[in-house]
Every structure is written in structure tokens, then in C-alpha cells.
């Protein structure tokens, strides 16, 4: 009898653990980032979006790679978070108020001192 109870409990815990595992998705978003300061700003801002597990921005390609939990956020919310940090995100234009607060070198068409 004790063996059956223990086996039942173990089975329940295994099934519960499998169901509790989160799935993740990955999205690549084209941004208007120009330098390492842009990278820092975008990564910091998007990291606070609920469901985002990891974000990495490649300044050379201007592509942000985001790993996220699709049960907690969506690609549109992630793009909006990038926009709200002052940068374009695919077809979503940067939030004007946030863009106006960026350093001059981080604005579209500008050349940054940290870029060679």
C-alpha cells in the first residue's frame, strides 16, 4: 500500500513538473540603434517587459534577438517596449517623447563617437 502511494505521488510530481515548464519563443526585431549606448538602453528597457527572458542587440546589424515566454507577452508588446525606449522596432516608429530624450548621437542618421 505504501509503495502504491509513493508511486502515485512521484507520478503526480513528474506530470506536474512537465506541465509547469515554460515554453519560449525567439523573435528578431530590426531597430534604429546606432551605438553601444543604444544597445544598453534598449536591452535595459526591454528586459523589464514581463515574459522577456533574454535580449541581445547586435549594433552592427541593428537586430535585437529576444527570447520570451509567449504565454506572458507578445511580439507586438516587445516592439512597443523598444519603441517606448526611443527606437524604431520593425515597422513601429519610435515614441516621439522618448526619442527626443535620447543623446544626439543615438538619433537616426547620427554618427556616434564609439563607432569607428
C-alpha positions, 0 to 999 in steps of 0.5 A, a space after each residue: 500500500 505504501 509503495 502504491 502511494 509513493 508511486 502515485 505521488 512521484 507520478 503526480 510530481 513528474 506530470 506536474 513538473 512537465 506541465 509547469 515548464 515554460 515554453 519560449 519563443 525567439 523573435 528578431 526585431 530590426 531597430 534604429 540603434 546606432 551605438 553601444 549606448 543604444 544597445 544598453 538602453 534598449 536591452 535595459 528597457 526591454 528586459 523589464 517587459 514581463 515574459 522577456 527572458 533574454 535580449 541581445 542587440 547586435 549594433 552592427 546589424 541593428 537586430 535585437 534577438 529576444 527570447 520570451 515566454 509567449 504565454 506572458 507577452 507578445 511580439 507586438 508588446 516587445 516592439 512597443 517596449 523598444 519603441 517606448 525606449 526611443 527606437 524604431 522596432 520593425 515597422 513601429 516608429 519610435 515614441 516621439 517623447 522618448 526619442 527626443 530624450 535620447 543623446 544626439 548621437 543615438 538619433 537616426 542618421 547620427 554618427 556616434 563617437 564609439 563607432 569607428 
